[in-house]
C-alpha cells in the first residue's frame, strides 16, 4: 500500500471514529432527553434545591419582674419525609428499618392508627379525640374495601348516620329512587366523626384484621412481613396518608430525641429520615398552673382549616388553655424557609435561609412568681388544716387584684397540678383529669360561690348612691326583719337574734347586720340591685384572658321578691373569687371599674419593641363621693379592729375586710368567703378568698393576713427594690 492509500485509510478510520462518537453522543443525548428524561430531571431537581420549613421557637412567659415561668429547651425531632427517598428505594422497607431502630433504642414514636400495636389486634377508636376520628374516617372513605363494607352496612342500618338527610335539589331524584350504590355513597358521605365507633366498624365487618389486610394491599406491604412488622409500617404509612389528604407529606415520627440516637441515624442507612432542630416547653415553676396552661397538638376543636391559612401544620403545637392559649398570637413565632441542595445520593451539599425564622414574643404577665407561690401555699395550708375534720374533698380559690388597674397579681386554685409532669405519661394525665377533686378546674376564676356577707359593703354603697339611705340615717335592728305586708310569713333573721339596735351604714357593715341590709335590698328592689351589681363588675365576666365564669345575678322567682335577701348576699346569686376581688378593688378605688387582666406587656424576643400592653383604663367609673367611700371603708376597718383583731394584730399593714358565710344547703357545711383591701388609707390591692365547706368566713381571716403579709413584706434576699415592675411599695 502506497503512501497515498495509507493516508486515505487513516482518513477513513478517523471519519469512522468521529461518526461513532457522534452516534454515541446522540444516543446518550436521546437517552437523557427522551428515554429517561423524567428520571434525570428529577435527579437534577433534587441536586439543585429543596425547600424545608424551619420551626421558629415559641415565645417565653415571664412574671412581671422578668422571671421566666415557661421557657424553651432546644431539642431535636425525627421526621420521616417520603420525598427524601431516592428513586427505587422502597418506602415500606425504609419505614420498617427506622421504626425497628426506634423500638431497639427505646424511642417512642407517634402512631395514631387506631389499632393496637400488638396481637390480639383490637380497635382503639373510642379513645380517639374528634380530630383523630375525623382524619381516620376520611382515610377509611378512601380505602375501597372499607368504604364499600361501610356503605353496604349503612344501607341496612341508615339509623347509624346521625346527620339528617338533606332536602333533594330541585329536579334531583329522591333518595329512595337512587341505585343501591348511590344510596350507600350518600349515606357514607353523611357519616360524621361522632358516628364512628368500634361497634359500627365491627358490625360492618371492618375488623382490625380486615382493615390491616386492606391497608397491606393498598400500600403494597410485602407478604413476607409478619403481622407485627406490617402493623409497625402501617402506623407510619397511615400518618403519611392522612397528611397527603391535606397535601402535607412530612411527618414528625418522634420528638425530643437524644444525641446518641441521632448518631445512629447518621450512618446513612435510614432513608427518608431527617433530624430537625426543635424545642419543647420547659416549666420553670410548679406554681401558677391554672394561669400558664400548656401546649398540645392541633385537634378538631382548634379549627385546623383556619389555622392552616395562618401557616400551621398538622404536627404543630398550639396553646390549649391558660396564657399559652390566650396569648397564642404573641407567643407563636414565624417559621422560616431553608433551601437545601443535595446531590444524587441525597447528601446535603449546601443550604441557606430564604426566610429567617422569627422567634415568638416574650409575654410578661402581671403576676409576681414569689407572691403567687406564697398565695398558693397559704391556700393549701388552710385547706389542709380544715381537712382535719375528715373532709378531704375541699376546694378553694383566691384572687389578688391591683386597685385602679385591674392587674391580677395572684390567682390561686386548690387543688392544683404540676404542668411539668401531668402530661408526661398517659397514666399521669388520666390520674389528674379523673381526680374527683378536679385539680384542673380553676376555682379562682371559674368557681361560683354565693357571696354571703361579703356583698354588704356593695349593698351599702348602692343604697347610698341611689339615695335610699343617708350617712346620718340609723335603722333599728330588732333581730328579725319583716317583709312589709307579709310580716308573719316572710322575714330575715339577723345573726344576733336580740338585734343590734340603731345602726348607720358604717355600723351595719362592722356588725354585719342582716336586718339593715335586708331593708336596703327592699328599698333598692331587685332592679336597682342588679343595676349596681353590673356597674361593679358582678354577674358578668371580668375580662381576664383565661376561661372564667360570668357568675349569676340574683333574680326574682315568679311572684316573689328576693331583693331583701339578695341585699345581704343570699338568694340565687353566684360569683367567683376573681369577681369579688375586682368588685372590692372597684369600690375602694373610688369607683374605677377596670378589666381584670394578666397581660402586662408583650415584647419582641430581643426586647426591642413593645407589641402589646395590658389595658389598665377603667371600663366604667362610678361616681362615689369621698364621704360615702369613707363610711363604707370605716365599716370594714371596724371589723378588722373588732371581731377580727386577734387575726389582724399580726398584719404588717392596715386593712379593711369583710367576712361571708356562703350557704349551700341544710345538710352541708357553709362555704367560707373573705374579702379585704390594703393599705387602708391608700388601697393598693384587693383580695378575695373562697374555701368550700369552711363553715364561716372568719376561718379565712388568718389566710388573708398571711397573703397581705406576703405582699407587703420584702423577700429576705432583697436588698434594694427598684424598677417599674416591682410589686412592693
ABEGO torsion letter per residue (X at the ends): XBAAAAAAAAAAAAAAAAAAAAAAAAAAAAAAAAAAAAAAAAAAAAAABBBBBBBBBBBBBBBAAGBBABBBBBBBBBBBBAAABBBGBBAAAAAAAAAAAAAAAGBBBBBABBBBABOBBBBAAAABBAAAAAAAAAAAAABAAAAAAAAAAAAABAAABABBBBBBBBGBBBAAABBAAAAAAAAAAABBAAABBAAAAAAAGBBAAAAAAAAAAAAGBBAABBAAAAAAAAAAAAAAAAAAAAGBABBBABBGBBAAAAAAAAAGABBGBBBBBBBBBBBABABGAAAAEBBBBBBAAAGAAAAAAAGBBAABBBBABEAAAAAAAAABBBBBBBBBBBBAAGBBAEBBBABBBBBBBBBBBABBAAAAAAAAAAAAAAAAAAAAAGBAABBBBBBBBBBGAGBBABBBBOBBBBAAAAAABAAAAAAAAABAAGAABBAAAABBBBAEAAAAAAAAAAAAAAGABBAABBBBBAGBBBBBGAAAABBBBBABAAEAEBBBAAAAAAAGBAAAAAAAAAAAEAAAAAAAAAAAGBGBBAGBABBBBAEBBBBBBBGBBAAAAAAAGBEBBBBBAAAAAAAAAAAAAGGBBBBBBABABBBBAAGABBABBBBABBABBBBBBAAAAAAAAAAAAAAAABAAAAAAAABABBBBBBBBBBBBBAABBBBBBBBBBOBAABBABBBBBBBBGAGBAAAAAAAAAAAAAAAABBBAABABBBEAABABX
